[in-house]
Amino acid sequence: MSLDFQATKALFDLPEGVIYLNGNSLGPLPKAALAKTQSMMSEQWGKLLITGWNKAGWMQQPIELGNRIGRLIGAAHNHVVVGDTLSIKVYQALAAALELRPDRKVILSDTGNFPSDLYMAEGLIKALAKGHELRIVPPETVKDSINEEVAVTLLTEADYRTGRLHDMSEISERARACGALTVWDLAHTAGATEVDLQKSKADFAVGCTYKYLNAGPGAPGFIYVAPLHANMVQPILSGWLGHAAPFAFEPSYRSGPAIERMRVGTPAVIASATLDAALEIWDQVEIKEVRAKSILLSELFIKCIEKTCPMLTLTSPRKPEARGSQVSFAFEHGYAAMQAMIARGVIGDFRAPNIMRFGFTPLYINENDVLDACEIFSQVMNERLWDRPEYKVKAWVT
């Protein structure tokens, strides 16, 4: 199968005159999402009302959507469920892993992890009050830091600032050898790189659907539990829809089967319609081809920028196989420079303290887009167009 990326680009509603290099933060709008959402609201919610839970299959959506995501991340069938938020799924996975290792107290993470994952770990430790420790080490020392004290590793596969990739198979193997479990955050790799949870023998994985999967702002998260653990884990959030028989209305909680027990709240049906539309695009493509093309685009970008902008420092790994589908450059005035670029139609984002970050998604970005972006980037930097007061005022979201 050879992908026609020009055809997939036509499936997105991209503003005229904009080069969008920020799908690693929020994916663009799939054109089909408008009709899909309108139909769901008017034909299902509007006409079926509460009967839509049965007649439109709303209640089964979290598993059905989970299986479609599962294809992209190498998950076993019926072992991914969609719902809630990524942070909640981090909390669930981490709590489940700790309960499976009650004699160990260390949660191992790294300085490249996304802060909210660490916040959730800190909150869980306080809630459990059992003397757990969050141990944070440099990314390059994670593997050697896994020992018999560690209950679980909590790692984001791709560093959100630099795109640096952990070796999932290598770290998971080391964890197993030491009797530890793994929780992988796939926020920056699901839909961007080749992930194979079964081959890597990951224990748990979580992710979001609003970045590379293009399901829209606030779209639901997802969680994976390996078959080995699926019927053993006890959910710390014993939500109604994780119950074995929700509509029996039993007075006490009884876990549902396998991944069903990791459901918590009511499915976000409207948001699921946009996710469905986005996955219709993903259903047509192979992640291997997407990854190969993203590497070509990012390599082209690095080559052009390093040739014309010596004031910038590449902070992403030099080898493409060692980074995700993003490229980051450091610059002292990175925030202002990014605002100047956005004002000229090239949208990336900024991460403190000095990182300018760009995502490369071949579903809607091609070589011409990259070359045009490089030309604007070079102009902004070499003509110091960023050095204006209006570009230095920080907005709430950077």
Protein Blocks (a to p, Z undefined) as FASTA:
>chain_A
ZZdfklmmmmpccdehiacfklmmoccddfklmmmmmmmmmmmmmmnmmmlmmmnommmm
mmmmmmmmmmmnopaehiaccehjfklmmmmmmmmmmmmmmmbcbdcddfkbcfklmmmm
mmmmmmnonopacddddfklmmmmpcfklmbdcddfbafklopacdfklmmmmmmmnopa
cdddfklmgopaccdfklnopabdcddfklmnonoghiacdddddfklmmmpccfblcfk
lpfblmnopabdcddehjllmpcbdcdfklmmmmmmmmmmmmmpcfklmmmmmmmmmmmm
mmmmmmmmmmbccfbdfblklpccbdcdddfklmmmmmmmmmnopacddddfkbccdddd
fklpcfklmmmmmmmmmmmmmnommlcfklmpccfbZZ
